[in-house]
């Protein structure tokens, strides 16, 4: 199947690590020009090297996701550097945290508002694309009770709801909006890698509920993500795809 | 990834620069030092009875007449506050028939043996010998209880059974300069426990003198401390290492989420991890800056400590048997004591002291608890050590084991044995 991604221009928030990084790699392999942002300059450099090997254009910047102006500026810079934009992927997340009110503000700014701001900045350019699409990364933890009641789970739920309504608004313009919610995912440097060592009971509990007794890999999430974002998924719009290896037990009628 | 440490020009009272590296050989450390009853006897004759030993805390015997009985090997020593507020120590042995006189701790106006009521003043001198006229030879020719050398330093009471011993100050040198900036006298005791462990006392000392075992025994600490880029310094009898805390080991990958132990350290200092936008490897320095800035308003005086001391573990071994995890806000002091007769057994004392915030109510003095290994949790990290040690001791007793094969990360163990051998012989 041809995903028809070759030559498209994609901006991915949080593409220096984990799932975002796997998405960047797959898109570059498919021939997309890539823009991404993250906190660590050395990771941006590493992505630049990897992407260069695929022979596509790259723009990377260090951005603190809480900084709204910086996030908007990165989108503008990316559009300029790539000479347009076809696909926007919001993958940036602050991760979990509980017992502090301030986590609500943290997840609000970094998980929710970085996506909202990025999409707002991207929209005028997406409207000019022949194959525009937006992909929002949610989490299985928004629709399934998971670890603890916390801001991360609930703010991600807001993100999922917003992405659905955005899809209705933008569909007449030919811009598809989809959402992908990964289950627990393991990769080098993942929070789960830390939790497996540092809080093994939480890890064991999560893996026990996974029918295959393992967590997903970033590549397994990325493959579904890249399909949803690609022109090959032309009839997928407003979809919320759980990619969790069967972790969630509810029946999604 | 190397850890950033304070620069030579930065403020510090505790010496922070690396000490010259001692030039030891790489010989195997013979195992008989851990398992042999003969070596244990030599340790007693040549070392335990010659070195300065920690007896108690000054606050344990705050008022005249307050006493505490401390045990080392076969000996018991009564440490007692005098009327002039000095501290003296006496063997807890009645000169009549050898009975133990005092038990535990308390306040006394005299020390009275319950066997025949021989009575001594808190200065150790005979006060009353019932029916003295029935002793044709009179009272023993000495003035009273046999005394041991006693002195105090940095809120602790020390004793030495060797009448010819050097002074405590000379013995501790140069650690006064290292440890006085922590002002242990401003801390209060919050935990006081003794656990009986099935291992030699040195097996326990060793376990705290290297961080090489962290990956095996304390894997969760890989997300709280740097376990390999550790500065090791040896000084005369004593040694230390400086372990960066509130950071991650170079053995693991940096995560986006701050590991929970680091979050805990931030919250303890009043720093909200949810508002920290830096990377995990940037927390340590930020936490140092935060504590420096906000310590005074919380009533915490860190003015004599350098920046690294605000987060890190300055970890000392005071020869032979004291392990000090010194931190800006607490001191975890471990004392390893030998069993009187069995080289495969020991007593592990845990004393935890905490720096109080301004207006923080002084907690009630903890009761001393004593129990066998496994009867009670010591907290995750110490439990991990405790569950491992009997296996180490058992393995050392095997005919297949010849001795300890020590690497550079275990330099403190080699230094400790160098000092041990200088007292006891090899």
HADDOCK unambig.tbl for C-alpha pairs under 7 A between the chains (distance, minus, plus):
assign (segid A and resid 95 and name CA) (segid B and resid 257 and name CA) 6.07 0.50 0.50
assign (segid A and resid 102 and name CA) (segid B and resid 274 and name CA) 5.41 0.50 0.50
assign (segid A and resid 102 and name CA) (segid B and resid 275 and name CA) 6.60 0.50 0.50
assign (segid A and resid 103 and name CA) (segid B and resid 274 and name CA) 5.07 0.50 0.50
assign (segid A and resid 106 and name CA) (segid B and resid 274 and name CA) 6.34 0.50 0.50
assign (segid A and resid 106 and name CA) (segid B and resid 275 and name CA) 6.99 0.50 0.50
assign (segid A and resid 189 and name CA) (segid B and resid 253 and name CA) 4.71 0.50 0.50
assign (segid A and resid 189 and name CA) (segid B and resid 254 and name CA) 5.78 0.50 0.50
assign (segid A and resid 189 and name CA) (segid B and resid 255 and name CA) 5.29 0.50 0.50
assign (segid A and resid 190 and name CA) (segid B and resid 255 and name CA) 5.81 0.50 0.50
assign (segid A and resid 191 and name CA) (segid B and resid 255 and name CA) 5.59 0.50 0.50
assign (segid A and resid 191 and name CA) (segid B and resid 256 and name CA) 6.73 0.50 0.50
assign (segid A and resid 191 and name CA) (segid B and resid 257 and name CA) 6.18 0.50 0.50
assign (segid A and resid 197 and name CA) (segid B and resid 219 and name CA) 6.12 0.50 0.50
assign (segid A and resid 197 and name CA) (segid B and resid 220 and name CA) 5.38 0.50 0.50
assign (segid A and resid 198 and name CA) (segid B and resid 219 and name CA) 6.84 0.50 0.50
assign (segid A and resid 198 and name CA) (segid B and resid 220 and name CA) 3.87 0.50 0.50
assign (segid A and resid 198 and name CA) (segid B and resid 223 and name CA) 6.58 0.50 0.50
